[in-house]
């Protein structure tokens, strides 16, 4: 199972998106503890920004290449 991922998520687009989203979670969590509602929503916006940046980088070719799915053939019995 460990070798079945074929590099899933090991791209600049994935790493960048996840790192930005992680920073957003940290910001939102810190401001939630401090009971600062505007700061919490800034953190939520950073999380959304991570998804947008990751998606944009993927569209620019920095994501994983799409592989055609293998065709499953039934054996004639």
WOVENCOR-V486610 format. One record per residue. N is the residue number from 1. RES is the residue in one small letter. SS is DSSP state (helix for helix, strand for strand, loop for the rest). NEAR is the number of other ideal C-beta (glycine too) atoms within 8 Angstrom. D_LAST is the distance of its C-alpha to the last C-alpha in Angstrom with 1 decimal. Layout:
n=N res=RES ss=SS near=NEAR d_last=D_LAST
n=N res=RES ss=SS near=NEAR d_last=D_LAST
//
This chain:
n=1 res=x ss=loop near=3 d_last=30.7
n=2 res=x ss=helix near=4 d_last=34.0
n=3 res=x ss=helix near=4 d_last=32.5
n=4 res=x ss=helix near=5 d_last=30.0
n=5 res=x ss=loop near=7 d_last=32.7
n=6 res=x ss=loop near=5 d_last=33.0
n=7 res=x ss=loop near=7 d_last=36.7
n=8 res=x ss=loop near=6 d_last=36.4
n=9 res=x ss=loop near=8 d_last=39.9
n=10 res=x ss=loop near=7 d_last=41.6
n=11 res=x ss=loop near=11 d_last=43.2
n=12 res=x ss=helix near=7 d_last=46.8
n=13 res=x ss=helix near=13 d_last=45.9
n=14 res=x ss=helix near=12 d_last=44.4
n=15 res=x ss=helix near=9 d_last=47.2
n=16 res=x ss=helix near=12 d_last=49.9
n=17 res=x ss=helix near=14 d_last=48.6
n=18 res=x ss=helix near=11 d_last=48.2
n=19 res=x ss=helix near=9 d_last=51.6
n=20 res=x ss=helix near=14 d_last=53.3
n=21 res=x ss=helix near=13 d_last=51.6
n=22 res=x ss=helix near=9 d_last=52.6
n=23 res=x ss=helix near=10 d_last=56.2
n=24 res=x ss=helix near=16 d_last=56.1
n=25 res=x ss=helix near=10 d_last=54.9
n=26 res=x ss=helix near=9 d_last=57.8
n=27 res=x ss=helix near=12 d_last=60.3
n=28 res=x ss=helix near=15 d_last=59.2
n=29 res=x ss=helix near=9 d_last=59.2
n=30 res=x ss=helix near=10 d_last=62.7
n=31 res=x ss=helix near=14 d_last=64.2
n=32 res=x ss=helix near=9 d_last=62.6
n=33 res=x ss=helix near=6 d_last=64.4
n=34 res=x ss=loop near=7 d_last=67.6
n=35 res=x ss=loop near=5 d_last=67.2
n=36 res=x ss=loop near=8 d_last=67.4
n=37 res=x ss=helix near=7 d_last=65.4
n=38 res=x ss=helix near=7 d_last=65.8
n=39 res=x ss=helix near=12 d_last=64.8
n=40 res=x ss=helix near=11 d_last=61.7
n=41 res=x ss=helix near=8 d_last=60.7
n=42 res=x ss=helix near=11 d_last=61.4
n=43 res=x ss=helix near=16 d_last=58.9
n=44 res=x ss=helix near=10 d_last=56.3
n=45 res=x ss=helix near=9 d_last=57.0
n=46 res=x ss=helix near=14 d_last=56.4
n=47 res=x ss=helix near=13 d_last=53.0
n=48 res=x ss=helix near=9 d_last=52.1
n=49 res=x ss=helix near=10 d_last=53.5
n=50 res=x ss=helix near=17 d_last=51.1
n=51 res=x ss=helix near=10 d_last=48.1
n=52 res=x ss=helix near=8 d_last=49.7
n=53 res=x ss=helix near=11 d_last=50.6
n=54 res=x ss=helix near=16 d_last=47.2
n=55 res=x ss=helix near=10 d_last=45.5
n=56 res=x ss=helix near=8 d_last=48.0
n=57 res=x ss=helix near=13 d_last=47.5
n=58 res=x ss=helix near=12 d_last=43.7
n=59 res=x ss=helix near=7 d_last=44.3
n=60 res=x ss=helix near=7 d_last=46.7
n=61 res=x ss=helix near=5 d_last=44.0
n=62 res=x ss=helix near=8 d_last=44.9
n=63 res=x ss=loop near=11 d_last=41.7
n=64 res=x ss=loop near=10 d_last=38.3
n=65 res=x ss=loop near=4 d_last=36.4
n=66 res=x ss=loop near=4 d_last=33.5
n=67 res=x ss=loop near=5 d_last=30.3
n=68 res=x ss=loop near=4 d_last=27.4
n=69 res=x ss=loop near=4 d_last=24.5
n=70 res=x ss=loop near=4 d_last=21.4
n=71 res=x ss=loop near=4 d_last=18.5
n=72 res=x ss=loop near=4 d_last=15.5
n=73 res=x ss=loop near=4 d_last=12.2
n=74 res=x ss=loop near=4 d_last=8.9
n=75 res=x ss=loop near=4 d_last=6.2
n=76 res=x ss=loop near=3 d_last=3.8
n=77 res=x ss=loop near=2 d_last=0.0
//
